Amino acid sequence: MRSEPASVEVARRVTRAWARYCRLPGDLVDAFLIVVSELCTNAVLHGRCDVFEVRGWMPAAGELRLEVHDRTPSEIPEPQQPGAGVESGRGLLLVDALVTEFGGSWGFTEDGTCAWCTIAVPGQGR
């Protein structure tokens, strides 16, 4: 996708359709879409390429994996605690809270070019 803000909404729409196809319950779809938005927004804001890539698949029964590649080697970002009144900087806190709440995991590749998360799909076994 082009590395521009409008692409984040496209990623959300495609991910929503995919998550429903994978039979995620509504509350999990909503949380997953926030995670997608935050990871894609980070790729747009901090990546130094003209494009980013979003990939999703089921590596095992009952598990979804999502990756956002921005092709920009970088230091591994950490969730921040921005001060009151600061309008941005909470994205990775949201990712951590939502993925953890649904029993998943998340992180970045060693070179920082890819953010990823995995979540369990209720009722589909592992």
N, CA, C and O atoms as CSV, one atom per row, in Angstrom:
chain,resi,resn,atom,element,x,y,z
A,1,MET,N,N,0.840,-1.168,0.000
A,1,MET,CA,C,0.000,0.000,0.000
A,1,MET,C,C,0.886,1.233,0.000
A,1,MET,O,O,2.016,1.212,0.488
A,2,ARG,N,N,0.347,2.300,-0.557
A,2,ARG,CA,C,1.094,3.559,-0.528
A,2,ARG,C,C,1.234,4.022,0.923
A,2,ARG,O,O,0.313,3.883,1.728
A,3,SER,N,N,2.373,4.560,1.226
A,3,SER,CA,C,2.623,5.027,2.585
A,3,SER,C,C,2.011,6.415,2.761
A,3,SER,O,O,2.701,7.434,2.737
A,4,GLU,N,N,0.688,6.415,2.940
A,4,GLU,CA,C,-0.059,7.663,3.132
A,4,GLU,C,C,-1.233,7.361,4.060
A,4,GLU,O,O,-1.695,6.222,4.124
A,5,PRO,N,N,-1.714,8.369,4.775
A,5,PRO,CA,C,-2.773,8.146,5.761
A,5,PRO,C,C,-4.015,7.439,5.220
A,5,PRO,O,O,-4.606,6.635,5.940
A,6,ALA,N,N,-4.428,7.702,3.996
A,6,ALA,CA,C,-5.623,7.059,3.451
A,6,ALA,C,C,-5.472,5.540,3.367
A,6,ALA,O,O,-6.472,4.824,3.384
A,7,SER,N,N,-4.263,5.049,3.280
A,7,SER,CA,C,-4.034,3.605,3.190
A,7,SER,C,C,-4.370,2.888,4.487
A,7,SER,O,O,-4.661,1.692,4.472
A,8,VAL,N,N,-4.335,3.591,5.598
A,8,VAL,CA,C,-4.674,2.968,6.884
A,8,VAL,C,C,-6.133,2.519,6.866
A,8,VAL,O,O,-6.446,1.427,7.339
A,9,GLU,N,N,-7.020,3.337,6.334
A,9,GLU,CA,C,-8.432,2.962,6.240
A,9,GLU,C,C,-8.625,1.785,5.287
A,9,GLU,O,O,-9.450,0.911,5.551
A,10,VAL,N,N,-7.889,1.749,4.202
A,10,VAL,CA,C,-7.966,0.615,3.276
A,10,VAL,C,C,-7.534,-0.661,4.001
A,10,VAL,O,O,-8.183,-1.699,3.873
A,11,ALA,N,N,-6.453,-0.584,4.750
A,11,ALA,CA,C,-5.979,-1.745,5.514
A,11,ALA,C,C,-7.040,-2.204,6.513
A,11,ALA,O,O,-7.233,-3.406,6.698
A,12,ARG,N,N,-7.718,-1.276,7.147
A,12,ARG,CA,C,-8.792,-1.619,8.089
A,12,ARG,C,C,-9.935,-2.350,7.391
A,12,ARG,O,O,-10.427,-3.359,7.896
A,13,ARG,N,N,-10.357,-1.849,6.239
A,13,ARG,CA,C,-11.474,-2.482,5.518
A,13,ARG,C,C,-11.122,-3.901,5.085
A,13,ARG,O,O,-11.926,-4.820,5.244
A,14,VAL,N,N,-9.935,-4.076,4.546
A,14,VAL,CA,C,-9.511,-5.405,4.109
A,14,VAL,C,C,-9.383,-6.339,5.314
A,14,VAL,O,O,-9.797,-7.497,5.255
A,15,THR,N,N,-8.813,-5.833,6.395
A,15,THR,CA,C,-8.645,-6.644,7.602
A,15,THR,C,C,-9.997,-7.005,8.207
A,15,THR,O,O,-10.173,-8.126,8.684
A,16,ARG,N,N,-10.955,-6.081,8.196
A,16,ARG,CA,C,-12.299,-6.371,8.720
A,16,ARG,C,C,-12.923,-7.537,7.950
A,16,ARG,O,O,-13.476,-8.458,8.552
A,17,ALA,N,N,-12.833,-7.496,6.640
A,17,ALA,CA,C,-13.397,-8.588,5.833
A,17,ALA,C,C,-12.685,-9.904,6.130
A,17,ALA,O,O,-13.333,-10.941,6.267
A,18,TRP,N,N,-11.381,-9.869,6.229
A,18,TRP,CA,C,-10.608,-11.080,6.515
A,18,TRP,C,C,-10.931,-11.632,7.896
A,18,TRP,O,O,-11.107,-12.840,8.057
A,19,ALA,N,N,-11.008,-10.755,8.894
A,19,ALA,CA,C,-11.306,-11.198,10.268
A,19,ALA,C,C,-12.693,-11.837,10.350
A,19,ALA,O,O,-12.875,-12.833,11.050
A,20,ARG,N,N,-13.651,-11.283,9.654
A,20,ARG,CA,C,-14.994,-11.880,9.644
A,20,ARG,C,C,-14.984,-13.223,8.920
A,20,ARG,O,O,-15.655,-14.163,9.346
A,21,TYR,N,N,-14.230,-13.316,7.834
A,21,TYR,CA,C,-14.087,-14.584,7.125
A,21,TYR,C,C,-13.489,-15.650,8.055
A,21,TYR,O,O,-13.848,-16.825,7.987
A,22,CYS,N,N,-12.567,-15.211,8.926
A,22,CYS,CA,C,-11.937,-16.130,9.890
A,22,CYS,C,C,-12.817,-16.374,11.112
A,22,CYS,O,O,-12.419,-17.088,12.032
A,23,ARG,N,N,-14.002,-15.786,11.123
A,23,ARG,CA,C,-15.013,-15.978,12.163
A,23,ARG,C,C,-14.609,-15.418,13.528
A,23,ARG,O,O,-14.920,-16.011,14.561
A,24,LEU,N,N,-13.925,-14.289,13.532
A,24,LEU,CA,C,-13.649,-13.629,14.796
A,24,LEU,C,C,-14.933,-13.028,15.328
A,24,LEU,O,O,-15.716,-12.478,14.554
A,25,PRO,N,N,-15.174,-13.119,16.637
A,25,PRO,CA,C,-16.343,-12.445,17.212
A,25,PRO,C,C,-16.195,-10.923,17.096
A,25,PRO,O,O,-15.084,-10.399,17.004
A,26,GLY,N,N,-17.326,-10.232,17.104
A,26,GLY,CA,C,-17.346,-8.785,16.899
A,26,GLY,C,C,-16.415,-7.991,17.782
A,26,GLY,O,O,-15.738,-7.086,17.295
A,27,ASP,N,N,-16.357,-8.304,19.090
A,27,ASP,CA,C,-15.486,-7.529,19.977
A,27,ASP,C,C,-14.014,-7.738,19.629
A,27,ASP,O,O,-13.206,-6.820,19.772
A,28,LEU,N,N,-13.669,-8.917,19.183
A,28,LEU,CA,C,-12.292,-9.183,18.787
A,28,LEU,C,C,-11.967,-8.513,17.456
A,28,LEU,O,O,-10.850,-8.034,17.262
A,29,VAL,N,N,-12.936,-8.475,16.535
A,29,VAL,CA,C,-12.735,-7.757,15.269
A,29,VAL,C,C,-12.442,-6.296,15.557
A,29,VAL,O,O,-11.506,-5.728,14.994
A,30,ASP,N,N,-13.234,-5.681,16.428
A,30,ASP,CA,C,-13.034,-4.267,16.766
A,30,ASP,C,C,-11.646,-4.021,17.337
A,30,ASP,O,O,-10.966,-3.078,16.931
A,31,ALA,N,N,-11.225,-4.851,18.265
A,31,ALA,CA,C,-9.891,-4.707,18.865
A,31,ALA,C,C,-8.799,-4.919,17.822
A,31,ALA,O,O,-7.818,-4.178,17.782
A,32,PHE,N,N,-8.975,-5.932,16.983
A,32,PHE,CA,C,-7.991,-6.246,15.948
A,32,PHE,C,C,-7.848,-5.081,14.973
A,32,PHE,O,O,-6.745,-4.797,14.504
A,33,LEU,N,N,-8.952,-4.407,14.667
A,33,LEU,CA,C,-8.900,-3.260,13.757
A,33,LEU,C,C,-8.138,-2.087,14.368
A,33,LEU,O,O,-7.454,-1.354,13.654
A,34,ILE,N,N,-8.249,-1.908,15.658
A,34,ILE,CA,C,-7.460,-0.857,16.322
A,34,ILE,C,C,-5.976,-1.189,16.217
A,34,ILE,O,O,-5.155,-0.316,15.936
A,35,VAL,N,N,-5.637,-2.453,16.443
A,35,VAL,CA,C,-4.230,-2.883,16.334
A,35,VAL,C,C,-3.724,-2.627,14.912
A,35,VAL,O,O,-2.639,-2.074,14.732
A,36,VAL,N,N,-4.500,-3.024,13.910
A,36,VAL,CA,C,-4.112,-2.800,12.513
A,36,VAL,C,C,-3.909,-1.314,12.250
A,36,VAL,O,O,-2.919,-0.920,11.634
A,37,SER,N,N,-4.839,-0.495,12.713
A,37,SER,CA,C,-4.735,0.951,12.515
A,37,SER,C,C,-3.456,1.508,13.114
A,37,SER,O,O,-2.751,2.294,12.481
A,38,GLU,N,N,-3.162,1.094,14.341
A,38,GLU,CA,C,-1.970,1.623,15.012
A,38,GLU,C,C,-0.686,1.177,14.322
A,38,GLU,O,O,0.224,1.984,14.133
A,39,LEU,N,N,-0.602,-0.093,13.946
A,39,LEU,CA,C,0.625,-0.583,13.302
A,39,LEU,C,C,0.804,0.026,11.916
A,39,LEU,O,O,1.924,0.353,11.525
A,40,CYS,N,N,-0.285,0.181,11.172
A,40,CYS,CA,C,-0.193,0.808,9.854
A,40,CYS,C,C,0.125,2.298,9.962
A,40,CYS,O,O,0.901,2.831,9.169
A,41,THR,N,N,-0.474,2.963,10.940
A,41,THR,CA,C,-0.174,4.384,11.143
A,41,THR,C,C,1.292,4.577,11.473
A,41,THR,O,O,1.917,5.513,10.976
A,42,ASN,N,N,1.854,3.705,12.304
A,42,ASN,CA,C,3.289,3.794,12.604
A,42,ASN,C,C,4.126,3.615,11.341
A,42,ASN,O,O,5.129,4.306,11.162
A,43,ALA,N,N,3.722,2.691,10.460
A,43,ALA,CA,C,4.451,2.489,9.207
A,43,ALA,C,C,4.412,3.751,8.342
A,43,ALA,O,O,5.416,4.131,7.739
A,44,VAL,N,N,3.250,4.392,8.288
A,44,VAL,CA,C,3.104,5.617,7.502
A,44,VAL,C,C,3.927,6.757,8.110
A,44,VAL,O,O,4.623,7.473,7.391
A,45,LEU,N,N,3.847,6.924,9.426
A,45,LEU,CA,C,4.513,8.050,10.079
A,45,LEU,C,C,6.028,7.877,10.208
A,45,LEU,O,O,6.778,8.845,10.091
A,46,HIS,N,N,6.469,6.654,10.445
A,46,HIS,CA,C,7.886,6.450,10.768
A,46,HIS,C,C,8.672,5.717,9.696
A,46,HIS,O,O,9.902,5.725,9.725
A,47,GLY,N,N,7.984,5.081,8.746
A,47,GLY,CA,C,8.680,4.407,7.654
A,47,GLY,C,C,9.265,5.425,6.693
A,47,GLY,O,O,8.760,6.540,6.567
A,48,ARG,N,N,10.331,5.034,6.019
A,48,ARG,CA,C,10.978,5.948,5.082
A,48,ARG,C,C,10.875,5.446,3.640
A,48,ARG,O,O,11.679,5.825,2.788
A,49,CYS,N,N,9.884,4.591,3.371
A,49,CYS,CA,C,9.643,4.090,2.016
A,49,CYS,C,C,8.301,4.613,1.521
A,49,CYS,O,O,7.483,5.109,2.296
A,50,ASP,N,N,8.094,4.492,0.221
A,50,ASP,CA,C,6.850,4.964,-0.391
A,50,ASP,C,C,5.679,4.007,-0.178
A,50,ASP,O,O,4.528,4.371,-0.419
A,51,VAL,N,N,5.967,2.787,0.273
A,51,VAL,CA,C,4.931,1.785,0.446
A,51,VAL,C,C,5.137,1.022,1.746
A,51,VAL,O,O,6.226,1.021,2.319
A,52,PHE,N,N,4.070,0.374,2.199
A,52,PHE,CA,C,4.173,-0.591,3.281
A,52,PHE,C,C,3.302,-1.773,2.896
A,52,PHE,O,O,2.440,-1.660,2.024
A,53,GLU,N,N,3.524,-2.891,3.536
A,53,GLU,CA,C,2.827,-4.120,3.195
A,53,GLU,C,C,2.140,-4.677,4.431
A,53,GLU,O,O,2.708,-4.668,5.523
A,54,VAL,N,N,0.917,-5.161,4.257
A,54,VAL,CA,C,0.168,-5.797,5.330
A,54,VAL,C,C,-0.085,-7.240,4.912
A,54,VAL,O,O,-0.592,-7.497,3.820
A,55,ARG,N,N,0.269,-8.181,5.785
A,55,ARG,CA,C,0.039,-9.600,5.503
A,55,ARG,C,C,-0.701,-10.220,6.679
A,55,ARG,O,O,-0.420,-9.906,7.836
A,56,GLY,N,N,-1.623,-11.080,6.384
A,56,GLY,CA,C,-2.324,-11.815,7.433
A,56,GLY,C,C,-2.543,-13.246,7.006
A,56,GLY,O,O,-2.797,-13.519,5.833
A,57,TRP,N,N,-2.447,-14.158,7.947
A,57,TRP,CA,C,-2.701,-15.570,7.664
A,57,TRP,C,C,-2.946,-16.314,8.958
A,57,TRP,O,O,-2.791,-15.760,10.047
A,58,MET,N,N,-3.330,-17.573,8.834
A,58,MET,CA,C,-3.549,-18.441,9.994
A,58,MET,C,C,-2.413,-19.460,10.017
A,58,MET,O,O,-2.476,-20.458,9.299
A,59,PRO,N,N,-1.371,-19.232,10.826
A,59,PRO,CA,C,-0.238,-20.155,10.861
A,59,PRO,C,C,-0.570,-21.492,11.521
A,59,PRO,O,O,0.110,-22.492,11.296
A,60,ALA,N,N,-1.610,-21.496,12.326
A,60,ALA,CA,C,-2.063,-22.722,12.994
A,60,ALA,C,C,-3.564,-22.586,13.223
A,60,ALA,O,O,-4.108,-21.482,13.237
A,61,ALA,N,N,-4.215,-23.718,13.402
A,61,ALA,CA,C,-5.651,-23.674,13.679
A,61,ALA,C,C,-5.899,-22.830,14.923
A,61,ALA,O,O,-5.256,-23.029,15.954
A,62,GLY,N,N,-6.823,-21.900,14.824
A,62,GLY,CA,C,-7.181,-21.081,15.973
A,62,GLY,C,C,-6.250,-19.913,16.239
A,62,GLY,O,O,-6.287,-19.336,17.326
A,63,GLU,N,N,-5.414,-19.550,15.273
A,63,GLU,CA,C,-4.478,-18.433,15.487
A,63,GLU,C,C,-4.406,-17.572,14.226
A,63,GLU,O,O,-4.281,-18.092,13.117
A,64,LEU,N,N,-4.485,-16.256,14.405
A,64,LEU,CA,C,-4.283,-15.313,13.312
A,64,LEU,C,C,-2.958,-14.597,13.520
A,64,LEU,O,O,-2.575,-14.283,14.647
A,65,ARG,N,N,-2.267,-14.345,12.419
A,65,ARG,CA,C,-1.029,-13.568,12.483
A,65,ARG,C,C,-1.152,-12.425,11.489
A,65,ARG,O,O,-1.591,-12.605,10.354
A,66,LEU,N,N,-0.756,-11.256,11.942
A,66,LEU,CA,C,-0.761,-10.062,11.108
A,66,LEU,C,C,0.641,-9.470,11.136
A,66,LEU,O,O,1.277,-9.409,12.189
A,67,GLU,N,N,1.122,-9.033,9.967
A,67,GLU,CA,C,2.411,-8.363,9.878
A,67,GLU,C,C,2.259,-7.085,9.065
A,67,GLU,O,O,1.549,-7.053,8.060
A,68,VAL,N,N,2.935,-6.034,9.516
A,68,VAL,CA,C,2.994,-4.774,8.782
A,68,VAL,C,C,4.470,-4.487,8.533
A,68,VAL,O,O,5.233,-4.234,9.465
A,69,HIS,N,N,4.859,-4.530,7.258
A,69,HIS,CA,C,6.250,-4.307,6.853
A,69,HIS,C,C,6.384,-2.904,6.280
A,69,HIS,O,O,5.658,-2.532,5.359
A,70,ASP,N,N,7.323,-2.120,6.832
A,70,ASP,CA,C,7.557,-0.786,6.252
A,70,ASP,C,C,8.923,-0.680,5.575
A,70,ASP,O,O,9.283,0.380,5.061
A,71,ARG,N,N,9.683,-1.776,5.575
A,71,ARG,CA,C,10.979,-1.852,4.883
A,71,ARG,C,C,11.985,-0.826,5.373
A,71,ARG,O,O,12.908,-0.458,4.647
A,72,THR,N,N,11.807,-0.363,6.602
A,72,THR,CA,C,12.688,0.654,7.150
A,72,THR,C,C,13.400,0.103,8.379
A,72,THR,O,O,12.818,0.063,9.463
A,73,PRO,N,N,14.660,-0.325,8.224
A,73,PRO,CA,C,15.391,-0.784,9.410
A,73,PRO,C,C,15.444,0.333,10.455
A,73,PRO,O,O,15.729,1.488,10.138
A,74,SER,N,N,15.167,-0.032,11.687
A,74,SER,CA,C,15.144,0.981,12.747
A,74,SER,C,C,15.298,0.312,14.106
A,74,SER,O,O,15.230,-0.911,14.234
A,75,GLU,N,N,15.506,1.141,15.103
A,75,GLU,CA,C,15.525,0.656,16.479
A,75,GLU,C,C,14.128,0.135,16.810
A,75,GLU,O,O,13.132,0.625,16.278
A,76,ILE,N,N,14.066,-0.853,17.685
A,76,ILE,CA,C,12.779,-1.412,18.081
A,76,ILE,C,C,12.066,-0.408,18.982
A,76,ILE,O,O,12.576,-0.062,20.047
A,77,PRO,N,N,10.882,0.065,18.562
A,77,PRO,CA,C,10.156,1.018,19.409
A,77,PRO,C,C,9.555,0.336,20.632
A,77,PRO,O,O,9.263,-0.859,20.612
A,78,GLU,N,N,9.380,1.100,21.673
A,78,GLU,CA,C,8.768,0.621,22.913
A,78,GLU,C,C,7.513,1.453,23.180
A,78,GLU,O,O,7.457,2.627,22.812
A,79,PRO,N,N,6.511,0.852,23.815
A,79,PRO,CA,C,5.345,1.651,24.216
A,79,PRO,C,C,5.782,2.825,25.104
A,79,PRO,O,O,6.636,2.671,25.978
A,80,GLN,N,N,5.195,3.976,24.872
A,80,GLN,CA,C,5.535,5.192,25.609
A,80,GLN,C,C,4.390,5.608,26.527
A,80,GLN,O,O,3.242,5.214,26.325
A,81,GLN,N,N,4.711,6.392,27.514
A,81,GLN,CA,C,3.721,6.990,28.418
A,81,GLN,C,C,3.768,8.505,28.222
A,81,GLN,O,O,4.389,9.208,29.020
A,82,PRO,N,N,3.115,9.022,27.163
A,82,PRO,CA,C,3.160,10.468,26.938
A,82,PRO,C,C,2.413,11.216,28.030
A,82,PRO,O,O,1.483,10.691,28.641
A,83,GLY,N,N,2.827,12.420,28.257
A,83,GLY,CA,C,2.212,13.230,29.294
A,83,GLY,C,C,0.790,13.637,28.960
A,83,GLY,O,O,0.328,13.493,27.828
A,84,ALA,N,N,0.106,14.150,29.975
A,84,ALA,CA,C,-1.262,14.642,29.796
A,84,ALA,C,C,-1.261,15.762,28.760
A,84,ALA,O,O,-0.364,16.604,28.739
A,85,GLY,N,N,-2.258,15.759,27.918
A,85,GLY,CA,C,-2.368,16.798,26.908
A,85,GLY,C,C,-1.643,16.479,25.610
A,85,GLY,O,O,-1.850,17.165,24.609
A,86,VAL,N,N,-0.809,15.468,25.606
A,86,VAL,CA,C,-0.118,15.078,24.383
A,86,VAL,C,C,-1.100,14.263,23.539
A,86,VAL,O,O,-1.733,13.334,24.040
A,87,GLU,N,N,-1.223,14.614,22.257
A,87,GLU,CA,C,-2.256,14.008,21.413
A,87,GLU,C,C,-1.842,12.728,20.715
A,87,GLU,O,O,-2.691,12.062,20.125
A,88,SER,N,N,-0.584,12.361,20.758
A,88,SER,CA,C,-0.161,11.132,20.081
A,88,SER,C,C,0.868,10.408,20.946
A,88,SER,O,O,1.274,10.902,21.997
A,89,GLY,N,N,1.278,9.235,20.486
A,89,GLY,CA,C,2.308,8.496,21.206
A,89,GLY,C,C,1.801,7.342,22.045
A,89,GLY,O,O,2.577,6.711,22.763
A,90,ARG,N,N,0.492,7.053,21.964
A,90,ARG,CA,C,-0.083,5.973,22.777
A,90,ARG,C,C,-0.388,4.712,21.973
A,90,ARG,O,O,-0.938,3.754,22.517
A,91,GLY,N,N,-0.044,4.699,20.705
A,91,GLY,CA,C,-0.411,3.603,19.823
A,91,GLY,C,C,0.084,2.248,20.276
A,91,GLY,O,O,-0.682,1.284,20.300
A,92,LEU,N,N,1.351,2.158,20.635
A,92,LEU,CA,C,1.877,0.864,21.057
A,92,LEU,C,C,1.336,0.439,22.414
A,92,LEU,O,O,1.266,-0.757,22.700
A,93,LEU,N,N,0.954,1.392,23.253
A,93,LEU,CA,C,0.270,1.037,24.504
A,93,LEU,C,C,-1.066,0.358,24.198
A,93,LEU,O,O,-1.425,-0.636,24.829
A,94,LEU,N,N,-1.796,0.906,23.222
A,94,LEU,CA,C,-3.063,0.293,22.804
A,94,LEU,C,C,-2.832,-1.100,22.230
A,94,LEU,O,O,-3.548,-2.043,22.568
A,95,VAL,N,N,-1.838,-1.226,21.367
A,95,VAL,CA,C,-1.529,-2.533,20.776
A,95,VAL,C,C,-1.236,-3.535,21.881
A,95,VAL,O,O,-1.791,-4.634,21.891
A,96,ASP,N,N,-0.370,-3.160,22.805
A,96,ASP,CA,C,0.001,-4.072,23.898
A,96,ASP,C,C,-1.221,-4.469,24.723
A,96,ASP,O,O,-1.420,-5.648,25.014
A,97,ALA,N,N,-2.031,-3.494,25.097
A,97,ALA,CA,C,-3.194,-3.788,25.939
A,97,ALA,C,C,-4.199,-4.692,25.226
A,97,ALA,O,O,-4.690,-5.655,25.816
A,98,LEU,N,N,-4.506,-4.394,23.977
A,98,LEU,CA,C,-5.519,-5.165,23.257
A,98,LEU,C,C,-5.038,-6.569,22.908
A,98,LEU,O,O,-5.772,-7.539,23.091
A,99,VAL,N,N,-3.829,-6.682,22.414
A,99,VAL,CA,C,-3.310,-8.006,22.055
A,99,VAL,C,C,-3.188,-8.871,23.307
A,99,VAL,O,O,-3.529,-10.054,23.279
A,100,THR,N,N,-2.710,-8.296,24.390
A,100,THR,CA,C,-2.575,-9.039,25.645
A,100,THR,C,C,-3.937,-9.465,26.173
A,100,THR,O,O,-4.104,-10.597,26.627
A,101,GLU,N,N,-4.924,-8.551,26.116
A,101,GLU,CA,C,-6.271,-8.864,26.596
A,101,GLU,C,C,-6.857,-10.086,25.896
A,101,GLU,O,O,-7.594,-10.862,26.505
A,102,PHE,N,N,-6.535,-10.254,24.636
A,102,PHE,CA,C,-7.078,-11.375,23.879
A,102,PHE,C,C,-6.098,-12.545,23.774
A,102,PHE,O,O,-6.225,-13.386,22.883
A,103,GLY,N,N,-5.128,-12.597,24.678
A,103,GLY,CA,C,-4.248,-13.754,24.777
A,103,GLY,C,C,-3.250,-13.895,23.650
A,103,GLY,O,O,-2.801,-15.002,23.355
A,104,GLY,N,N,-2.898,-12.798,23.020
A,104,GLY,CA,C,-1.954,-12.853,21.911
A,104,GLY,C,C,-0.581,-12.342,22.296
A,104,GLY,O,O,-0.276,-12.126,23.469
A,105,SER,N,N,0.231,-12.156,21.281
A,105,SER,CA,C,1.564,-11.588,21.474
A,105,SER,C,C,1.851,-10.664,20.297
A,105,SER,O,O,1.187,-10.732,19.263
A,106,TRP,N,N,2.837,-9.811,20.468
A,106,TRP,CA,C,3.175,-8.868,19.419
A,106,TRP,C,C,4.627,-8.449,19.583
A,106,TRP,O,O,5.251,-8.708,20.612
A,107,GLY,N,N,5.149,-7.805,18.563
A,107,GLY,CA,C,6.523,-7.324,18.625
A,107,GLY,C,C,6.990,-6.823,17.275
A,107,GLY,O,O,6.198,-6.495,16.391
A,108,PHE,N,N,8.307,-6.777,17.148
A,108,PHE,CA,C,8.949,-6.308,15.922
A,108,PHE,C,C,10.056,-7.280,15.551
A,108,PHE,O,O,10.622,-7.950,16.416
A,109,THR,N,N,10.360,-7.352,14.271
A,109,THR,CA,C,11.511,-8.146,13.855
A,109,THR,C,C,12.779,-7.468,14.369
A,109,THR,O,O,12.761,-6.285,14.707
A,110,GLU,N,N,13.865,-8.211,14.427
A,110,GLU,CA,C,15.120,-7.684,14.983
A,110,GLU,C,C,15.595,-6.426,14.280
A,110,GLU,O,O,16.197,-5.553,14.906
A,111,ASP,N,N,15.328,-6.323,12.974
A,111,ASP,CA,C,15.790,-5.140,12.240
A,111,ASP,C,C,14.776,-3.996,12.258
A,111,ASP,O,O,15.037,-2.933,11.696
A,112,GLY,N,N,13.623,-4.203,12.898
A,112,GLY,CA,C,12.621,-3.153,13.028
A,112,GLY,C,C,11.807,-2.890,11.776
A,112,GLY,O,O,11.038,-1.929,11.740
A,113,THR,N,N,11.953,-3.720,10.739
A,113,THR,CA,C,11.229,-3.470,9.491
A,113,THR,C,C,9.805,-4.008,9.501
A,113,THR,O,O,9.018,-3.685,8.611
A,114,CYS,N,N,9.463,-4.823,10.492
A,114,CYS,CA,C,8.154,-5.467,10.518
A,114,CYS,C,C,7.587,-5.488,11.933
A,114,CYS,O,O,8.244,-5.934,12.874
A,115,ALA,N,N,6.358,-5.000,12.067
A,115,ALA,CA,C,5.599,-5.148,13.312
A,115,ALA,C,C,4.655,-6.320,13.111
A,115,ALA,O,O,4.100,-6.482,12.024
A,116,TRP,N,N,4.461,-7.142,14.140
A,116,TRP,CA,C,3.621,-8.327,13.998
A,116,TRP,C,C,2.780,-8.526,15.252
A,116,TRP,O,O,3.100,-8.016,16.326
A,117,CYS,N,N,1.714,-9.269,15.092
A,117,CYS,CA,C,0.935,-9.706,16.244
A,117,CYS,C,C,0.255,-11.019,15.904
A,117,CYS,O,O,-0.030,-11.305,14.741
A,118,THR,N,N,-0.003,-11.813,16.935
A,118,THR,CA,C,-0.786,-13.023,16.792
A,118,THR,C,C,-1.898,-12.962,17.828
A,118,THR,O,O,-1.707,-12.464,18.938
A,119,ILE,N,N,-3.052,-13.473,17.451
A,119,ILE,CA,C,-4.166,-13.560,18.398
A,119,ILE,C,C,-4.847,-14.910,18.218
A,119,ILE,O,O,-4.825,-15.501,17.138
A,120,ALA,N,N,-5.444,-15.375,19.290
A,120,ALA,CA,C,-6.193,-16.635,19.253
A,120,ALA,C,C,-7.593,-16.374,18.723
A,120,ALA,O,O,-8.196,-15.342,19.016
A,121,VAL,N,N,-8.099,-17.307,17.946
A,121,VAL,CA,C,-9.462,-17.244,17.443
A,121,VAL,C,C,-10.309,-18.136,18.326
A,121,VAL,O,O,-10.177,-19.358,18.256
A,122,PRO,N,N,-11.185,-17.567,19.164
A,122,PRO,CA,C,-11.995,-18.372,20.070
A,122,PRO,C,C,-12.815,-19.435,19.338
A,122,PRO,O,O,-13.387,-19.186,18.276
A,123,GLY,N,N,-12.853,-20.604,19.926
A,123,GLY,CA,C,-13.691,-21.670,19.400
A,123,GLY,C,C,-13.124,-22.436,18.235
A,123,GLY,O,O,-13.795,-23.317,17.696
A,124,GLN,N,N,-11.896,-22.126,17.824
A,124,GLN,CA,C,-11.320,-22.834,16.684
A,124,GLN,C,C,-10.160,-23.730,17.089
A,124,GLN,O,O,-9.512,-24.325,16.227
A,125,GLY,N,N,-9.886,-23.837,18.384
A,125,GLY,CA,C,-8.825,-24.726,18.853
A,125,GLY,C,C,-7.462,-24.323,18.362
A,125,GLY,O,O,-7.317,-23.573,17.396
A,126,ARG,N,N,-6.471,-24.836,19.046
A,126,ARG,CA,C,-5.094,-24.529,18.645
A,126,ARG,C,C,-4.391,-25.777,18.272
A,126,ARG,O,O,-3.217,-25.738,17.904
